[in-house]
Amino acid sequence: MSFSKTLLPEFDEEMKNTRRLLECVPDGTFAYQPHASMFVAPVADLLPVPEGLDPGRAVLFAQMETATNLILDGAPLYGENVLVIGLGVVGLLTTALLSRFPLAVLAVSEPQARRAQAARALAARPLVTGAGEIRRALGTRGADLVYELSGNPAALDEAVAAAGHEARLVVGSWYGGKRASVDLGGRFHRRRLRIVSSQVSHIGAALSARWDRPRRFDAAWSALADIDTRPLVSHRISFEKAASAYELLDRSPEKTLQILLDYKEGGTT
């Protein structure tokens, strides 16, 4: 049995259970659905794309909604030191939104050079990168706010080490079955750090009186109008060749940012 035939069913099941695919249909509407060549959905679940918004930006609406929710849960403040760990597409969009805030320091930690470069291109301000530069920029005060978006639970140790006294650690990663030993000893305990889980299916209780999902939708659409996300799409692959997309992600993740499955004929790689 080929690699792709072994891998694809496993990934399809994971995608159905843990991810939502944003489908673009010809009349300018979107729906959250798993990978499929067709689907049936209630009309109320279809989201109209704002008039004039480039489809190349609109296709990342789901990721931008998640990034918006991360901002709401982290609540960055004027003059704060903020660190983002992990620059997948959600990390990149979160960094882009954070760069519009009047922060003292905005630092990003990402081992893949292509992703760090993409973050600098999207950001509206200079970013601090590199372990040594980040330590110097955060100084003895440390980070006020850390976002852990790498998908690697071991990165929590990096987040704890960078956080200052009574800092907030917002975990937006989905770890699934991954496990790691995390040091919650002296540094975590004595600094009175707070770990917050951020998940896009809910709006935090503290905000629910003022924020609902339609308002968050509006904020995400507005962000897509302001930020050109089209360069984040590194590959467009036809749905019929979906197995090759999974193989590319598995074998060469450093070559990808966002892969789109094209349901029209003639999708390209």
Rosetta silent file (secondary structure, phi, psi, omega in degrees, C-alpha in Angstrom):
SEQUENCE: MSFSKTLLPEFDEEMKNTRRLLECVPDGTFAYQPHASMFVAPVADLLPVPEGLDPGRAVLFAQMETATNLILDGAPLYGENVLVIGLGVVGLLTTALLSRFPLAVLAVSEPQARRAQAARALAARPLVTGAGEIRRALGTRGADLVYELSGNPAALDEAVAAAGHEARLVVGSWYGGKRASVDLGGRFHRRRLRIVSSQVSHIGAALSARWDRPRRFDAAWSALADIDTRPLVSHRISFEKAASAYELLDRSPEKTLQILLDYKEGGTT
SCORE:     score description
SCORE:     0.000 S_00000001
   1 L     0.000  136.857 -177.422    0.000    0.000    0.000 S_00000001
   2 L   -71.810  162.914  178.574    1.341    3.441   -0.911 S_00000001
   3 H   -57.829  -44.588 -175.305    2.212    6.100    1.636 S_00000001
   4 H   -66.022  -36.836  179.990   -0.660    8.312    0.543 S_00000001
   5 H   -70.256  -28.701  177.618   -3.263    5.554    0.847 S_00000001
   6 H   -76.094  -37.708 -172.132   -2.036    4.812    4.344 S_00000001
   7 H   -82.644  -40.963 -168.307   -1.938    8.467    5.428 S_00000001
   8 H   -60.360  -47.614 -179.960   -5.023   10.013    3.861 S_00000001
   9 H   -59.066  -39.277  179.780   -7.824    8.213    5.787 S_00000001
  10 H   -62.857  -44.670 -178.958   -6.137    9.023    9.089 S_00000001
  11 H   -69.590  -37.993  178.554   -5.770   12.671    8.191 S_00000001
  12 H   -60.685  -42.207  179.456   -9.319   12.901    6.819 S_00000001
  13 H   -64.372  -41.577  178.388  -10.702   11.585   10.091 S_00000001
  14 H   -63.318  -42.748 -178.858   -8.612   14.050   12.070 S_00000001
  15 H   -62.163  -39.866 -179.054   -9.713   16.908    9.856 S_00000001
  16 H   -66.106  -34.546 -173.945  -13.379   16.000   10.344 S_00000001
  17 H   -90.163  -28.230 -171.200  -13.038   15.833   14.097 S_00000001
  18 H  -124.355   -7.028 -179.381  -10.635   18.671   14.885 S_00000001
  19 L  -132.409  162.254  175.302  -10.641   21.167   12.027 S_00000001
  20 L  -124.127  134.247  178.606  -13.079   23.112    9.949 S_00000001
  21 E   -98.505  129.922  177.766  -12.563   23.774    6.292 S_00000001
  22 E   -87.499  113.016 -177.867  -13.719   27.103    4.972 S_00000001
  23 E   -95.782  136.253  174.888  -15.419   26.420    1.668 S_00000001
  24 E  -104.939  123.016  179.874  -15.856   29.146   -0.922 S_00000001
  25 E  -109.454  158.500 -167.686  -18.913   28.729   -3.132 S_00000001
  26 L   -56.779  -29.346 -174.492  -19.536   30.646   -6.379 S_00000001
  27 L   -88.253   16.693  173.571  -22.079   33.148   -5.063 S_00000001
  28 L    80.599   35.399  175.625  -19.689   34.645   -2.540 S_00000001
  29 E  -124.293  162.114 -179.528  -20.658   32.811    0.612 S_00000001
  30 E  -127.664  152.927  174.358  -18.682   30.642    3.029 S_00000001
  31 E  -144.645  145.574  174.712  -19.479   27.654    5.174 S_00000001
  32 E   -84.994  114.881 -178.967  -17.530   25.702    7.765 S_00000001
  33 E  -148.628  153.543  172.586  -17.377   22.130    6.506 S_00000001
  34 L   -71.663  169.855  179.500  -14.889   19.206    6.447 S_00000001
  35 L   -57.736  125.420  177.851  -13.163   18.271    3.198 S_00000001
  36 L  -168.491  153.668  179.451  -15.768   17.087    0.680 S_00000001
  37 L   -78.255  -19.062  175.283  -16.645   17.682   -2.957 S_00000001
  38 L  -156.744  158.872  178.387  -20.165   18.743   -1.924 S_00000001
  39 L  -154.118  162.481  175.062  -22.157   19.333    1.238 S_00000001
  40 L  -118.228  128.212 -177.657  -25.627   20.295    2.467 S_00000001
  41 L  -141.845  148.933  175.046  -25.868   23.018    5.089 S_00000001
  42 L   -60.409  143.636 -179.940  -28.615   25.204    6.569 S_00000001
  43 H   -57.108  -34.778 -178.192  -28.824   28.601    4.895 S_00000001
  44 H   -64.908  -19.966 -179.578  -28.313   30.222    8.292 S_00000001
  45 H   -86.228   -8.008 -179.439  -24.858   28.605    8.493 S_00000001
  46 L   -87.177  134.909 -176.883  -23.634   30.270    5.282 S_00000001
  47 E  -107.494  122.681  176.587  -21.661   33.471    5.738 S_00000001
  48 E   -71.457  135.994  175.975  -21.788   36.180    3.064 S_00000001
  49 L   -77.993  131.674  179.390  -18.410   37.545    2.063 S_00000001
  50 L   -55.213  140.077 -179.144  -18.324   41.332    2.438 S_00000001
  51 L   -59.476  132.646  177.880  -18.662   43.105   -0.883 S_00000001
  52 L    90.017   -8.487  179.563  -15.308   44.016   -2.382 S_00000001
  53 L   -79.439  126.176 -179.264  -13.238   41.622   -0.277 S_00000001
  54 L   -60.314  128.836  178.135  -10.733   39.724   -2.412 S_00000001
  55 H   -57.069  -29.108  178.576  -11.515   35.960   -2.371 S_00000001
  56 H   -65.423  -23.828  173.489   -7.779   35.357   -1.943 S_00000001
  57 H   -89.831  -42.239 -174.728   -8.047   37.014    1.454 S_00000001
  58 H   -60.517  -26.521 -177.225  -11.498   35.739    2.362 S_00000001
  59 L   -63.830  -18.304  178.436  -10.385   32.118    2.112 S_00000001
  60 L   -99.850   24.527 -179.035   -8.490   32.538    5.406 S_00000001
  61 H   -59.520  -43.510 -177.335  -11.546   33.725    7.306 S_00000001
  62 H   -59.982  -44.206  179.843  -11.595   30.729    9.672 S_00000001
  63 H   -67.183  -36.818  179.040   -7.980   31.272   10.678 S_00000001
  64 H   -69.437  -33.986  176.038   -8.555   35.012   11.124 S_00000001
  65 H   -63.522  -40.953  177.160  -11.555   34.352   13.359 S_00000001
  66 H   -62.854  -44.031  178.210   -9.328   32.154   15.521 S_00000001
  67 H   -61.724  -39.564  177.739   -6.648   34.858   15.632 S_00000001
  68 H   -61.896  -42.050  178.881   -9.283   37.415   16.607 S_00000001
  69 H   -64.791  -36.462  176.916  -10.426   35.179   19.439 S_00000001
  70 H   -62.961  -39.355  176.886   -6.836   34.834   20.643 S_00000001
  71 H   -63.830  -43.452  179.830   -6.562   38.615   20.823 S_00000001
  72 H   -62.356  -41.615 -178.572   -9.785   38.800   22.816 S_00000001
  73 H   -73.044  -32.664 -179.819   -8.604   36.133   25.264 S_00000001
  74 H   -81.585  -30.203  178.739   -5.117   37.625   25.664 S_00000001
  75 L    49.816   61.470  178.749   -6.290   41.244   25.989 S_00000001
  76 L   -61.903  144.301 -176.490   -2.954   42.936   25.121 S_00000001
  77 L  -116.100  160.519  177.436   -2.442   46.293   26.780 S_00000001
  78 L   -55.042  130.839  174.135   -0.652   49.519   25.878 S_00000001
  79 L    78.266    9.659 -178.130    3.102   49.260   26.440 S_00000001
  80 L   -82.822  158.325  170.530    3.213   45.511   27.100 S_00000001
  81 E   -95.807  122.923 -175.588    5.904   43.025   26.083 S_00000001
  82 E  -125.694  136.859  177.710    4.306   40.252   24.033 S_00000001
  83 E  -123.069  132.362  173.988    5.818   37.009   22.731 S_00000001
  84 E  -111.867  122.937  178.333    4.232   34.696   20.138 S_00000001
  85 E  -105.914  115.433  179.431    5.587   31.140   20.027 S_00000001
  86 L   101.256  117.407 -176.911    4.795   29.328   16.784 S_00000001
  87 L  -120.157   55.010  161.772    4.132   30.915   13.397 S_00000001
  88 L   -69.989 -170.969 -176.923    1.752   28.649   11.603 S_00000001
  89 H   -62.076  -41.232  177.957   -0.981   30.523    9.767 S_00000001
  90 H   -64.589  -42.078  176.616   -2.893   31.229   12.990 S_00000001
  91 H   -62.378  -39.427  178.777    0.313   32.413   14.669 S_00000001
  92 H   -64.863  -43.744 -179.666    1.108   34.625   11.698 S_00000001
  93 H   -69.502  -37.026  176.323   -2.338   36.216   11.700 S_00000001
  94 H   -62.541  -42.290  177.194   -2.250   36.688   15.467 S_00000001
  95 H   -62.824  -40.929  178.928    1.120   38.415   15.110 S_00000001
  96 H   -61.237  -41.946  177.809   -0.262   40.619   12.352 S_00000001
  97 H   -67.190  -43.783  179.901   -3.135   41.720   14.605 S_00000001
  98 H   -61.254  -32.272 -177.464   -0.833   42.269   17.588 S_00000001
  99 L   -68.161  -12.462  176.074    1.437   44.440   15.460 S_00000001
 100 L   -88.355   -2.380  178.437   -1.438   46.948   15.200 S_00000001
 101 L   -93.501  151.937  177.805   -1.371   47.425   18.997 S_00000001
 102 L   -81.192   69.215 -178.786    0.858   50.024   20.738 S_00000001
 103 L   -87.612  157.132  173.813    3.073   47.432   22.414 S_00000001
 104 L   -76.129  -44.747 -179.284    6.539   48.043   23.824 S_00000001
 105 E  -138.379  134.646  170.053    7.923   44.784   22.391 S_00000001
 106 E  -125.579  111.086 -176.669    6.463   42.251   19.964 S_00000001
 107 E  -116.868  149.379  178.589    8.665   39.163   19.684 S_00000001
 108 E  -131.082  139.244  179.229    8.147   35.933   17.748 S_00000001
 109 E  -118.125  113.722 -176.316    9.774   32.544   18.264 S_00000001
 110 L  -155.374  122.816 -177.439    9.784   30.267   15.211 S_00000001
 111 L   -73.741  -22.268 -177.419   12.518   27.881   13.988 S_00000001
 112 L   -88.264  120.330 -174.241   11.458   27.951   10.319 S_00000001
 113 H   -60.579  -37.855 -177.463   12.973   30.920    8.512 S_00000001
 114 H   -61.929  -38.875 -179.321   10.204   31.131    5.906 S_00000001
 115 H   -71.133  -39.844  177.197    7.548   31.612    8.571 S_00000001
 116 H   -62.692  -38.946  177.851    9.550   34.245   10.420 S_00000001
 117 H   -64.629  -40.713  178.301   10.016   36.094    7.138 S_00000001
 118 H   -63.387  -37.616  178.745    6.259   35.916    6.487 S_00000001
 119 H   -62.777  -43.394  179.071    5.591   37.389    9.933 S_00000001
 120 H   -63.568  -36.043 -179.486    7.837   40.365    9.203 S_00000001
 121 H   -68.900  -34.320 -178.432    6.065   40.929    5.882 S_00000001
 122 H   -82.047  -27.702 -170.399    2.600   40.953    7.496 S_00000001
 123 L   -71.335  148.530  178.340    3.478   42.996   10.577 S_00000001
 124 L   -94.307   10.854 -179.835    2.808   46.705   10.835 S_00000001
 125 L  -156.660  164.590  176.998    5.898   47.199   13.051 S_00000001
 126 L   -63.982  145.222  177.982    9.365   45.673   13.543 S_00000001
 127 L  -112.441  148.566  174.516    9.447   42.252   15.213 S_00000001
 128 E   -94.896  126.043  179.856   12.059   40.840   17.563 S_00000001
 129 L  -130.427  163.892  179.658   13.307   37.413   16.467 S_00000001
 130 L    86.416  134.222 -173.716   16.052   35.027   17.576 S_00000001
 131 H   -56.612  -46.441 -179.048   16.466   33.630   21.084 S_00000001
 132 H   -64.415  -44.145  179.808   19.232   36.048   22.128 S_00000001
 133 H   -64.841  -37.790  179.341   17.465   39.123   20.768 S_00000001
 134 H   -64.441  -44.865  178.999   14.218   38.096   22.439 S_00000001
 135 H   -59.785  -43.388 -179.516   15.902   37.725   25.825 S_00000001
 136 H   -66.595  -40.313 -177.994   17.525   41.143   25.498 S_00000001
 137 H   -68.199  -39.755 -179.727   14.310   42.811   24.336 S_00000001
 138 H   -74.770  -29.201  176.958   12.182   41.341   27.133 S_00000001
 139 L    61.738 -160.617 -178.354   14.873   42.133   29.709 S_00000001
 140 L   -71.955  -21.111  179.847   14.457   41.374   33.384 S_00000001
 141 L   -70.428  -31.377 -178.395   10.789   42.313   33.265 S_00000001
 142 L    76.488 -171.791 -179.843   10.014   39.420   30.910 S_00000001
 143 E   -86.757  138.655  173.380    6.898   39.090   28.789 S_00000001
 144 E   -79.136  -30.720 -174.630    3.554   40.379   30.055 S_00000001
 145 E  -143.463  128.602  178.230    1.694   38.165   27.599 S_00000001
 146 E  -125.520  130.879  173.440    2.809   34.969   25.840 S_00000001
 147 E  -104.604  124.031  175.675    0.881   33.138   23.123 S_00000001
 148 E  -103.072  106.409 -173.843    1.735   29.443   22.696 S_00000001
 149 L  -128.311   20.592 -173.926    0.618   28.557   19.157 S_00000001
 150 L   -83.105  -19.771 -173.488    3.231   26.025   18.060 S_00000001
 151 L    80.990    2.432 -178.473    1.168   22.868   18.519 S_00000001
 152 L  -113.365  112.032 -176.927    4.020   21.436   20.576 S_00000001
 153 L   -61.378  -24.394  177.931    3.243   21.024   24.306 S_00000001
 154 L   -64.992  -20.767  179.603    6.970   21.128   25.123 S_00000001
 155 H   -67.994  -13.574  176.725    6.913   24.792   24.047 S_00000001
 156 H   -61.375  -31.039  176.720    5.095   25.586   27.289 S_00000001
 157 H   -63.266  -41.403  176.976    8.492   25.473   29.003 S_00000001
 158 H   -63.084  -40.170  179.656    9.700   28.244   26.672 S_00000001
 159 H   -64.449  -44.759  179.439    6.553   30.234   27.440 S_00000001
 160 H   -63.094  -42.489 -178.385    7.005   29.878   31.203 S_00000001
 161 H   -63.756  -32.933 -177.005   10.692   30.828   30.978 S_00000001
 162 H   -84.702  -19.425 -172.651    9.901   34.014   29.023 S_00000001
 163 E   -75.617  140.523  175.669    6.974   35.152   31.170 S_00000001
 164 E   -87.524 -174.594 -177.520    7.382   37.855   33.781 S_00000001
 165 E   -60.839  128.305  179.638    5.743   38.142   37.194 S_00000001
 166 E    56.950   31.711  177.865    1.964   37.511   37.021 S_00000001
 167 E   -75.208  164.821  177.021    2.082   37.281   33.225 S_00000001
 168 E  -105.179  135.270  174.722   -0.633   35.656   31.107 S_00000001
 169 E  -115.636  112.181 -179.070    0.077   32.567   28.991 S_00000001
 170 E  -100.477  119.351 -178.765   -2.576   32.007   26.324 S_00000001
 171 E  -101.502  109.632  176.875   -2.551   28.500   24.856 S_00000001
 172 L  -105.622   -1.734 -178.840   -4.197   28.382   21.455 S_00000001
 173 L   -71.345  148.939  168.948   -2.485   25.173   20.337 S_00000001
 174 L  -104.564  111.314 -175.500   -4.367   21.944   19.756 S_00000001
 175 L   -89.979  -20.443 -179.103   -2.136   19.214   21.195 S_00000001
 176 L    59.063 -126.500  179.751   -4.402   16.246   20.547 S_00000001
 177 L   -90.223    4.729 -179.290   -2.691   13.129   21.862 S_00000001
 178 L   -68.773  141.481  178.176    0.718   14.795   22.207 S_00000001
 179 L  -130.658  147.937  176.996    2.279   14.683   25.666 S_00000001
 180 L  -153.141  151.777  174.850    5.284   16.467   27.133 S_00000001
 181 L   -82.222  120.838 -177.569    6.873   16.987   30.528 S_00000001
 182 L  -115.625  131.990 -177.539    6.310   20.622   31.508 S_00000001
 183 L   -83.909  103.343  175.817    8.169   22.282   34.388 S_00000001
 184 L  -108.599   39.206 -179.589    5.593   23.933   36.650 S_00000001
 185 L   -85.292 -133.379 -169.881    8.047   24.248   39.526 S_00000001
 186 H   -55.982  -49.760 -175.472    9.628   27.328   41.078 S_00000001
 187 H   -61.409  -48.230 -179.216    9.519   29.780   38.161 S_00000001
 188 H   -63.758  -45.587 -173.714    5.885   29.084   37.307 S_00000001
 189 H   -70.758  -48.709 -175.513    4.739   28.963   40.924 S_00000001
 190 H   -70.341  -27.869  179.199    6.651   31.932   42.342 S_00000001
 191 L   -84.779   -1.699  176.980    5.790   34.195   39.421 S_00000001
 192 L    54.192   48.567 -177.882    2.072   33.499   39.860 S_00000001
 193 L   -75.540  149.129  178.049    1.632   32.847   36.141 S_00000001
 194 E  -114.824  127.452  176.356   -1.797   32.373   34.624 S_00000001
 195 E  -105.622  125.037 -177.943   -2.415   29.862   31.828 S_00000001
 196 E  -117.197  129.786  173.770   -5.504   30.535   29.716 S_00000001
 197 E   -87.901  128.341  178.461   -6.960   28.110   27.188 S_00000001
 198 L  -114.221  121.440 -179.368   -8.247   29.855   24.073 S_00000001
 199 L  -137.140  130.474 -167.161  -10.668   27.955   21.842 S_00000001
 200 L   -71.717  -14.095 -178.253  -12.609   29.583   19.048 S_00000001
 201 L   -72.639  -12.150  178.927  -15.876   27.691   19.579 S_00000001
 202 L  -134.925  152.745  171.648  -16.623   29.877   22.613 S_00000001
 203 L  -102.144  134.478 -176.717  -16.252   33.515   23.611 S_00000001
 204 L   -53.106  143.288 -176.171  -14.844   34.057   27.096 S_00000001
 205 L   -57.473  -35.899 -178.361  -17.447   34.636   29.805 S_00000001
 206 L   -65.012  -21.894 -178.368  -15.957   38.010   30.750 S_00000001
 207 L  -104.170   -9.666 -168.367  -16.647   39.281   27.216 S_00000001
 208 L   -65.961  -20.467  177.247  -19.930   37.528   26.477 S_00000001
 209 L   -71.889  -25.979 -176.933  -22.079   40.479   27.578 S_00000001
 210 L  -111.992  -23.068 -176.269  -20.531   42.637   24.846 S_00000001
 211 L  -117.869  135.516  169.710  -19.259   40.134   22.305 S_00000001
 212 L  -131.434  178.801 -174.153  -21.115   37.451   20.392 S_00000001
 213 H   -65.452  -40.511  176.299  -20.140   35.429   17.368 S_00000001
 214 H   -57.845  -37.960  178.456  -21.593   37.841   14.765 S_00000001
 215 H   -66.738  -39.272  177.993  -19.527   40.656   16.270 S_00000001
 216 H   -66.874  -37.299  173.749  -16.418   38.476   16.136 S_00000001
 217 H   -55.667  -49.271 -178.269  -17.250   37.614   12.514 S_00000001
 218 H   -59.044  -41.490 -179.884  -17.379   41.332   11.708 S_00000001
 219 H   -64.730  -39.899  179.938  -14.013   41.903   13.391 S_00000001
 220 H   -67.955  -42.332  177.353  -12.406   39.049   11.447 S_00000001
 221 H   -61.733  -41.601  179.596  -13.800   40.271    8.115 S_00000001
 222 H   -62.201  -40.408  179.206  -12.541   43.770    8.887 S_00000001
 223 H   -64.507  -38.053  178.634   -9.075   42.415    9.668 S_00000001
 224 H   -67.254  -29.968  176.176   -8.983   40.558    6.346 S_00000001
 225 H   -70.643  -30.202 -177.037   -9.840   43.795    4.554 S_00000001
 226 H   -87.244  -29.292 -172.628   -6.930   45.538    6.287 S_00000001
 227 L  -115.551  123.736 -179.449   -4.283   42.795    6.058 S_00000001
 228 L   -80.030  101.851 -177.222   -3.260   41.228    2.761 S_00000001
 229 L   -91.385   -2.958 -175.182   -3.147   37.524    3.598 S_00000001
 230 H   -57.989  -35.337  178.936   -2.767   36.275    0.028 S_00000001
 231 H   -64.851  -13.673  179.768    1.015   35.726    0.308 S_00000001
 232 H   -75.830  -16.865  178.772    0.355   33.127    3.026 S_00000001
 233 E   -81.319  104.549 -176.433   -1.112   30.724    0.466 S_00000001
 234 E   -89.278  -25.172 -177.292    1.943   28.754   -0.587 S_00000001
 235 E  -145.934  141.135  168.379    0.190   25.995   -2.571 S_00000001
 236 E  -120.582  119.322 -174.701   -3.090   25.396   -4.389 S_00000001
 237 E  -126.412  135.297 -178.702   -3.680   21.716   -5.055 S_00000001
 238 E   -62.587  148.053 -178.175   -6.680   20.138   -6.763 S_00000001
 239 H   -57.602  -35.057  179.980   -8.990   18.165   -4.525 S_00000001
 240 H   -64.307  -21.165  179.602   -8.296   15.046   -6.584 S_00000001
 241 H  -108.355   28.556 -176.751   -4.633   15.315   -5.555 S_00000001
 242 H   -57.900  -34.387 -179.551   -5.337   15.911   -1.883 S_00000001
 243 H   -58.106  -35.247 -179.977   -3.074   13.025   -0.884 S_00000001
 244 H   -68.967  -28.908  176.378   -0.094   14.915   -2.287 S_00000001
 245 H   -65.964  -43.096  178.840   -0.971   17.881   -0.060 S_00000001
 246 H   -66.422  -39.017  178.235   -0.822   15.683    3.029 S_00000001
 247 H   -62.918  -40.769  179.400    2.440   14.148    1.856 S_00000001
 248 H   -63.172  -43.991  178.024    3.922   17.612    1.366 S_00000001
 249 H   -62.920  -37.790 -176.768    2.906   18.655    4.872 S_00000001
 250 H   -75.216  -39.752 -172.864    4.316   15.455    6.339 S_00000001
 251 H   -92.608  -34.020 -174.208    7.619   15.382    4.446 S_00000001
 252 L  -137.910   60.767 -178.381    8.452   19.048    3.856 S_00000001
 253 H   -61.245  -25.272 -179.538    6.558   21.322    6.277 S_00000001
 254 H   -68.179  -14.539 -179.365    9.280   23.965    5.904 S_00000001
 255 H   -92.877   -3.001 -173.365    8.174   24.463    2.284 S_00000001
 256 L  -120.269  153.821  164.539    4.562   25.271    3.132 S_00000001
 257 L  -119.359  -87.044  176.157    2.511   27.969    4.766 S_00000001
 258 E  -111.554  125.630  174.411   -1.170   27.585    3.824 S_00000001
 259 E  -101.637  130.206  175.267   -2.234   24.847    1.410 S_00000001
 260 E  -108.060  136.666  171.336   -5.604   25.237   -0.279 S_00000001
 261 E   -91.938  120.560 -175.832   -7.505   22.353   -1.830 S_00000001
 262 E   -94.479  119.983 -178.157   -9.015   23.612   -5.076 S_00000001
 263 L   -87.548   -5.149  174.859  -12.360   22.001   -5.932 S_00000001
 264 L   -87.737  156.791  177.202  -12.359   23.446   -9.432 S_00000001
 265 L   -66.798  144.248  175.444  -10.641   21.668  -12.272 S_00000001
 266 L    90.466   14.963  173.986   -7.065   22.716  -12.927 S_00000001
 267 L   -56.194  142.118 -174.951   -5.892   23.307   -9.358 S_00000001
 268 L  -115.458  163.527  175.996   -2.117   23.763   -9.390 S_00000001
 269 L  -102.666    0.000    0.000    0.709   22.965   -7.033 S_00000001
